[in-house]
Amino acid sequence: MNKHHLTKTNYLQYLSCPEELWLQKNKPNLISKITADALHKIEQGKLIDQLAKDWFKAGDALKSESTPTANIVFQKKASHEGMLAIADVIVLDTTKQGHIRLFEVKASTNKKKEHVQDIAFQKMVFEACGYVVTNCYLVHVNKQYRFDTELNLSDLLVIKELTKEVKALKKVTLENAQEAMKWINGPMPKERITVGCPNKLSCPFVQLHFKNLPPVTIYDIPNISTKKVQALMDLGVLDIHDVPPDFPLTERQRKQVSIAQQDEIILKRGLIKKALNKLEYPLYFIDYESFSYVIPVQDKHKSYQQMVFQYSLHTQKEAGASIQHTEYILRDKKESVENVVAHMQQAIGDTGSVIVWNESFEMARNKEMAALYPQYEVFLEGMNDRMFDLMLIFRKGYYSHPDFKGKNSLKSVLPVLCPDTTYKKLAIQNGAVAAIQWGLATSDKVTEKEADQIFDDLLKYCHLDTLAMVKILDKIKTSIL
């Protein structure tokens, strides 16, 4: 008799990383606690599940049909030989007993491969229990939906039929599910580096068996494919220092390997100077924090649209001048983003370089805010026209350091160039947590005192993002003189 059940979530985990699934089932104490970001996604999924339920109950989801409410069943379970499926929505056929239509609800804005695999697993289990699944559907969020005063479920949610795609997976789903059952109820898998696992070397299975992993590995080679990782592993290579000189890599990849192996710092002073010559005073170092949620919290915003709730700005009016700082944060979900833009306009002049880290983010937000608030279009477009992406000095390889490990994020560069400036002492240390915390602070789940503390933590985090750019630019200038 099997000691473990296989759910649809387990099945998808098996397809993704079977070793980690085995640990989840047999040694759950070795699995890390769920992250705040993952919890946030689960919360959004539960919300969409409930909204879909309301939509079906109201009769709006199947408005072209005359389906009795009693024939719509939510969270129906089916179990067969240790395999368990819980369907979000089942619609019973009014004319044929045991014939059903299966609806899977997802908080995503489009169909994904794993959604089809998810539904195929459910169909297999229900049919093993004697049901006839005639049609399969995915209920997902309409990515074009814009919130306007009140929530409209018929505009928010979309139904997509996947019957043919699900049917095509019938044989492979049965084979995979049977293998998964044997796997989770079998002995501990053989020790190995799980090539292809989305968690890479942070996979708990890898960390259980391999205690002394090299500090810089082949996974740190930029954009390296699973195929190349496997080829290197077949050669017994995990440490980036052991990559053979004749192993096929792109120019960028080979460059990173060379930097690591030779432990060299590359400074292309001429190219750096040329890039910095484009800077024009005053210098405006700016950073946004944004909140993305499946249900927009302000009018005219789309589902999952990044809504700017905060900015930090460090300003240097001329070379050698002291640095000034200003900031603004929305303290209520309903306080208009326009207030953020208006505050920025007062702080940023019509001339001077606007310095960011990864310009695609800030530029996209400026375009979105310009569309929402046309009265600020000239100002926001002007910011974009004057934008200088400090990250490009590192992305283009003008400044390369082995301790960057081939990365060019702010949090990869800062601790190497400016080790005395750190995020480690902050309550909030990354943008994903910042967004989640702002959502919490503007909810009714915390007290006013707790909310004030979160807002203070958010201001400190965003302040450091722009201060970090000031310090990195100073370090670059010092390095090329």
C-alpha positions in Angstrom: 0.0 0.0 0.0 1.3 3.5 -0.9 2.0 5.7 2.0 1.8 9.0 0.0 -0.9 10.5 -2.2 -0.1 12.2 -5.5 -2.0 15.4 -6.0 -2.0 17.5 -9.2 0.4 19.9 -7.5 2.7 17.0 -6.7 2.4 15.8 -10.3 3.6 19.1 -11.7 6.4 19.2 -9.1 7.5 15.7 -10.3 7.7 17.0 -13.9 9.7 20.0 -12.7 12.0 18.5 -10.1 11.3 14.9 -8.9 14.1 14.9 -6.3 12.6 17.9 -4.6 9.2 16.3 -4.6 10.6 13.2 -3.0 12.0 15.4 -0.2 8.6 17.2 0.2 6.9 13.8 0.7 9.5 12.0 2.7 11.7 14.6 4.5 9.5 17.7 4.6 11.7 19.2 7.4 14.4 19.7 4.8 12.3 21.9 2.6 12.7 25.6 3.1 9.8 27.6 4.4 7.6 29.1 1.7 8.8 32.6 0.6 6.7 35.8 1.0 6.6 36.1 -2.8 5.2 32.5 -3.1 2.6 33.3 -0.4 1.6 36.4 -2.3 1.0 34.4 -5.4 -1.0 31.8 -3.5 -3.1 34.6 -2.1 -3.9 35.9 -5.6 -4.7 32.4 -6.7 -7.2 32.0 -3.9 -8.8 35.3 -4.7 -9.3 34.4 -8.4 -10.7 31.0 -7.3 -13.3 32.7 -5.2 -14.2 35.2 -7.9 -14.6 32.4 -10.5 -16.9 30.6 -8.0 -19.0 33.8 -7.7 -19.0 34.1 -11.5 -20.3 30.6 -12.0 -22.8 30.9 -9.2 -24.3 34.0 -10.6 -24.8 32.2 -13.9 -22.7 34.7 -15.9 -19.9 32.3 -16.8 -22.3 30.0 -18.7 -24.8 32.7 -19.6 -25.3 31.2 -23.1 -26.6 28.0 -21.4 -29.4 27.2 -19.1 -27.4 25.2 -16.6 -29.1 24.7 -13.2 -27.0 26.0 -10.3 -27.2 22.5 -8.7 -25.3 21.1 -11.6 -22.3 23.3 -10.9 -20.0 21.8 -8.3 -16.9 23.5 -6.8 -13.8 21.8 -5.4 -15.0 18.3 -6.1 -12.6 15.5 -5.1 -11.8 12.3 -7.0 -9.3 9.7 -5.7 -8.0 6.6 -7.4 -5.1 4.3 -6.3 -3.5 7.1 -4.3 -3.9 9.8 -6.9 -6.0 12.7 -5.8 -7.6 15.4 -7.9 -9.7 18.4 -6.7 -11.4 20.2 -9.6 -12.0 23.9 -9.2 -15.3 23.7 -11.1 -17.3 20.7 -12.4 -20.4 21.2 -14.6 -22.6 18.1 -14.6 -24.4 17.1 -17.8 -28.1 17.4 -17.4 -28.9 14.7 -19.8 -26.1 12.1 -19.3 -25.3 10.8 -15.9 -21.6 10.8 -15.1 -20.7 13.1 -18.0 -18.9 16.3 -16.8 -17.1 19.3 -18.0 -13.9 20.3 -16.1 -12.9 23.9 -15.5 -9.5 24.7 -14.0 -9.1 28.3 -12.6 -5.7 30.1 -12.7 -4.7 33.6 -11.7 -2.4 33.9 -14.8 -3.2 36.0 -17.8 -2.5 33.3 -20.4 -2.3 29.6 -21.0 0.9 27.8 -19.9 2.2 24.3 -20.6 1.8 23.3 -17.0 -1.9 24.3 -17.0 -2.6 21.7 -19.7 -0.6 19.1 -17.7 -2.6 20.0 -14.6 -5.9 19.5 -16.3 -4.8 16.3 -17.9 -3.9 14.9 -14.5 -7.4 15.8 -13.2 -9.1 14.3 -16.2 -7.2 11.1 -15.8 -8.2 10.7 -12.1 -11.9 11.6 -12.6 -12.1 9.2 -15.5 -10.5 6.5 -13.4 -13.3 7.0 -11.0 -16.0 6.4 -13.6 -16.7 9.9 -14.9 -16.7 10.8 -18.6 -14.9 14.2 -19.0 -16.4 15.5 -22.2 -14.7 18.9 -22.3 -11.8 20.7 -20.5 -11.4 24.4 -20.0 -9.0 26.9 -18.5 -10.4 29.9 -16.7 -7.9 32.7 -16.5 -7.5 36.4 -16.1 -8.0 38.7 -19.1 -4.7 40.5 -19.6 -6.5 43.4 -21.3 -8.9 44.0 -18.4 -8.8 47.5 -16.9 -10.4 48.2 -13.5 -13.0 51.0 -13.6 -14.8 51.8 -10.3 -16.4 48.3 -9.9 -15.1 44.8 -10.6 -16.7 43.2 -13.6 -16.1 39.5 -13.5 -17.3 38.9 -17.1 -14.6 41.3 -18.3 -12.0 40.1 -15.8 -12.2 36.3 -16.5 -11.8 34.4 -19.7 -12.7 30.7 -20.5 -10.5 28.9 -23.0 -11.2 25.4 -24.2 -8.3 22.9 -24.0 -10.1 19.7 -24.7 -7.9 18.6 -27.7 -4.6 19.6 -26.0 -5.6 17.7 -22.8 -6.7 14.6 -24.8 -3.3 14.5 -26.6 -1.6 14.1 -23.2 -3.7 11.1 -22.0 -1.1 8.4 -22.5 1.9 10.3 -21.3 0.0 11.6 -18.2 -0.9 8.1 -17.1 2.7 7.0 -17.6 4.2 9.9 -15.7 1.7 9.7 -12.9 2.4 6.0 -12.4 6.1 6.7 -12.3 5.6 9.6 -9.9 3.7 7.3 -7.5 6.5 4.8 -7.5 9.0 7.6 -7.1 7.5 9.3 -4.0 6.8 5.9 -2.3 10.3 4.5 -3.2 13.7 4.9 -1.7 15.7 8.1 -1.6 16.8 9.0 -5.1 20.4 8.7 -6.1 22.6 11.6 -5.2 23.1 13.9 -8.2 23.2 17.5 -9.2 19.7 18.0 -10.6 20.4 19.5 -14.0 17.4 21.3 -15.3 15.8 22.0 -11.9 14.5 25.5 -11.8 16.1 26.0 -8.4 19.5 25.1 -9.8 22.0 24.6 -7.0 19.7 26.1 -4.4 17.5 22.9 -4.7 17.2 21.4 -1.3 18.0 18.0 -2.7 21.3 19.2 -4.0 22.1 21.1 -0.8 21.3 17.9 1.2 23.9 15.8 -0.6 26.5 18.4 -1.7 27.8 20.4 1.2 30.9 21.9 -0.3 29.8 23.4 -3.6 32.3 25.7 -5.3 31.6 29.4 -4.7 31.5 30.1 -8.5 30.0 27.4 -10.7 29.0 26.7 -14.3 25.5 28.0 -13.3 27.1 31.5 -13.0 27.9 31.5 -16.8 25.5 34.0 -18.3 22.5 32.5 -20.1 24.0 29.0 -20.2 21.6 26.4 -21.5 20.6 23.2 -19.7 22.2 21.3 -22.6 25.5 22.9 -22.0 25.3 22.5 -18.2 24.6 18.8 -18.8 27.5 18.5 -21.2 29.9 20.1 -18.6 28.5 17.9 -15.9 29.2 14.8 -18.1 32.8 16.0 -18.2 32.8 16.2 -14.4 32.9 20.0 -14.4 30.9 22.0 -11.9 33.5 24.7 -10.8 33.7 27.5 -13.4 37.5 27.4 -13.0 37.5 23.9 -14.5 35.7 24.7 -17.8 37.9 23.5 -20.6 39.3 26.2 -23.0 37.8 24.5 -26.0 34.3 24.0 -24.6 31.8 25.7 -26.9 30.5 28.9 -25.4 29.3 32.3 -26.7 31.7 35.2 -26.6 30.0 36.7 -23.5 30.0 33.3 -21.8 33.7 32.7 -22.6 34.5 36.2 -21.3 32.9 35.5 -17.9 34.7 32.1 -17.6 38.0 33.9 -18.4 37.4 36.6 -15.8 36.7 34.0 -13.2 39.6 31.7 -14.1 42.1 34.5 -14.3 40.7 36.3 -11.3 41.0 39.5 -13.2 39.2 42.9 -13.1 38.5 44.4 -16.4 38.3 48.2 -16.7 37.7 49.6 -20.2 38.5 53.2 -19.1 38.1 54.7 -22.5 34.6 53.3 -23.0 33.6 54.2 -19.4 34.7 57.8 -19.9 32.9 58.0 -23.2 29.7 56.7 -21.5 30.1 59.1 -18.5 30.7 62.1 -20.8 27.0 61.8 -21.7 26.0 62.8 -18.2 24.7 66.3 -17.7 24.3 68.1 -14.4 22.1 68.2 -12.3 22.3 64.4 -11.8 19.0 62.8 -10.7 19.4 59.3 -9.2 15.9 57.8 -9.1 14.2 54.5 -8.3 10.6 53.4 -8.2 8.9 50.7 -6.2 5.7 49.3 -7.6 2.8 47.0 -6.7 1.4 44.4 -9.0 -1.8 42.6 -8.2 -4.3 40.5 -10.1 -7.1 42.9 -9.2 -6.0 46.4 -9.9 -6.4 48.7 -6.9 -6.8 51.9 -8.9 -9.0 52.9 -11.8 -7.7 52.4 -15.4 -4.9 50.0 -14.3 -4.7 46.5 -15.8 -4.4 43.3 -14.0 -0.8 42.8 -12.9 0.1 46.2 -14.1 3.0 47.6 -12.1 1.5 50.5 -10.1 4.2 52.9 -8.8 3.6 53.6 -5.1 6.9 55.1 -4.2 10.0 56.9 -5.4 13.4 57.9 -4.0 15.5 60.6 -5.5 19.1 61.7 -4.8 20.1 64.9 -6.6 23.6 66.4 -7.2 23.2 69.8 -8.8 26.9 70.2 -9.9 30.2 68.3 -9.7 31.4 68.2 -6.1 28.2 69.5 -4.7 26.5 67.8 -1.7 23.8 65.2 -2.4 20.2 66.1 -1.7 17.4 63.6 -1.1 13.6 63.6 -1.6 11.0 60.9 -1.6 7.3 60.1 -1.7 5.2 57.1 -0.8 1.5 56.4 -1.2 0.0 55.5 2.2 -3.4 54.4 1.0 -4.3 52.1 -1.9 -6.8 54.7 -3.2 -4.4 57.6 -3.0 -3.8 58.4 -6.7 -0.5 57.6 -8.4 -0.8 61.0 -9.8 0.4 62.3 -6.5 3.7 60.5 -7.0 4.1 62.0 -10.4 3.3 65.5 -9.2 5.7 65.3 -6.4 8.5 64.1 -8.8 7.8 67.0 -11.1 8.4 69.4 -8.3 11.8 67.7 -7.6 13.2 67.1 -11.0 14.1 70.0 -13.3 13.8 70.2 -17.1 17.5 69.6 -17.7 20.1 67.1 -16.3 20.6 63.3 -16.5 18.1 61.0 -14.9 20.2 58.0 -13.6 18.6 54.6 -13.1 19.6 51.0 -12.8 17.9 49.0 -15.6 16.2 51.7 -17.6 13.6 49.4 -19.1 11.7 49.3 -15.8 11.5 53.1 -15.1 10.9 53.9 -18.8 8.0 51.5 -19.0 6.4 52.9 -15.8 6.8 56.5 -17.1 5.1 55.6 -20.4 2.2 53.9 -18.4 1.9 56.9 -16.1 1.9 59.3 -19.0 -1.0 57.4 -20.6 -2.9 57.5 -17.3 -2.2 61.2 -16.6 -1.7 63.0 -19.9 -1.1 66.3 -18.2 2.3 64.9 -17.1 3.1 63.4 -20.5 5.7 66.0 -21.4 7.5 65.7 -18.1 7.6 61.9 -18.1 8.7 61.7 -21.7 11.4 64.2 -20.9 12.6 62.0 -18.1 12.9 59.1 -20.5 14.7 61.2 -23.1 17.3 62.1 -20.5 17.6 58.7 -18.9 21.1 57.2 -18.3 21.3 53.5 -17.3 24.2 53.0 -15.0 23.8 49.3 -15.2 24.9 49.3 -18.9 28.5 49.9 -17.8 28.5 46.5 -16.2 26.2 44.8 -18.7 28.3 45.8 -21.6 31.4 44.6 -19.9 33.1 48.0 -19.5 33.6 47.1 -15.8 33.9 43.4 -15.0 34.9 41.8 -11.8 35.1 38.1 -10.9 33.0 38.6 -7.8 30.1 39.9 -9.9 29.7 36.2 -11.0 28.6 37.3 -14.4 25.6 39.3 -13.0 24.9 43.0 -13.3 22.1 43.6 -10.8 22.5 46.4 -8.3 22.7 43.9 -5.5 25.4 42.0 -7.3 27.6 45.0 -8.0 27.1 47.1 -4.8 28.6 44.6 -2.3 31.7 44.2 -4.5 32.4 47.9 -5.2 31.0 49.4 -2.0 31.1 46.7 0.7 30.4 49.2 3.5 27.0 50.0 2.0 24.7 47.1 2.6 21.1 46.0 2.5 21.6 43.3 5.2 20.6 45.5 8.1 17.3 46.6 6.5 13.9 45.0 7.3 13.1 45.0 3.6 15.9 43.9 1.3 14.4 43.4 -2.2 11.7 44.8 -4.5 9.4 41.8 -4.3 9.1 42.0 -0.5 8.8 45.8 -0.8 5.7 45.4 -3.0 4.1 42.7 -0.7 4.8 44.8 2.4 3.2 47.9 0.9 0.1 45.8 0.1 0.0 44.7 3.7 0.6 48.2 5.1 -2.3 49.6 3.0 -4.7 46.7 4.0 -6.8 46.2 7.1 -4.6 43.4 8.3 -2.2 45.5 10.3 -2.6 48.2 12.9 -1.8 51.9 12.2 1.4 51.6 14.2 2.5 48.5 12.2 1.6 50.2 8.9 3.8 53.2 9.9 6.7 50.9 10.6 6.3 49.2 7.2 6.2 52.6 5.5 9.4 53.6 7.3 11.1 50.4 6.2 10.0 51.0 2.6 11.4 54.5 2.6 14.7 53.2 4.0 14.9 50.5 1.3 14.2 52.7 -1.6 16.5 55.4 -0.2 19.3 52.9 -0.3 18.6 51.9 -3.9 19.3 55.4 -5.1 22.1 56.0 -2.6 23.8 52.8 -3.9 23.8 54.3 -7.4 25.5 57.5 -6.1 28.2 55.5 -4.4 28.7 53.1 -7.4 29.1 56.1 -9.8 31.7 57.6 -7.4 33.5 54.3 -7.3 33.5 54.1 -11.1 34.9 57.6 -11.4 37.6 56.9 -8.8 38.6 53.6 -10.6 39.2 55.3 -14.0 41.1 58.4 -12.9 
